[in-house]
Amino acid sequence: MTLNRKCPLCRRPRSAEFTPFCSKSCKDRDLVRWLADGYALPGAPAIDEEEGKA
C-alpha cells in the first residue's frame, strides 16, 4: 500500500486537510466538474419517457 498518494487532478502530494486533493483549489475544481456534468459513466443513452411513447 502506498502512503504517498497524489492528488487526482494535478498529481501533487495530497494534503490531509483536503484529502484526496492537495489544496482547496483542486477540491473546488473537482466540485465544478461534478456540477457541470463533467464526469459521466460510459453506456447507452437513456431513453426519454416522452420519446419512448408512441
N, C-alpha and C positions, 0 to 999 in steps of 0.2 A: 504494500500500500504506500502510495506516495504522499508525503505530508506537504510538499511544496507545490501544491496545485496552483494553476494560473487562472486569471480572470478569463471567462469565456469570450469576452469581447475584444480585449486588447492584449491579452496574454501576459500582462504584468503580474507580479505576485499578488495574491489575494490579501485583503485586509480583514481582520476578524470583525471589525465594525460593520463592514459592508458585504460580508460573505454572501454569495460566492464571487462577488466582484471586488475590484481593487479600490474603488472610490465611489463617491456619491454620483459623480458624473457618469460612470459606466452603469451604475444602478438605474439612473434616470433614463439613459439611452435605451436600456432594455425595456423599461416600462413604456416608453414612447413606441417602440416596435410592437409590443403587445397591443397597445391601444389603437395603432394604425393598421392592425391585421397583418403585420409584417412576418408573423410566424404562421405556418399552416402545415398540416399533415397531407401528404400526397394521397390521392384517392379519386374515385369517380365523383363528378359534380353532383351536388344534391339536387333533387327534383323539387321544384317549387310546387306546393299543393295546388295552386291555381292552374299551373301549366299541365299538371297530370290529369286534370278533369277535362272531359271532352264535352 
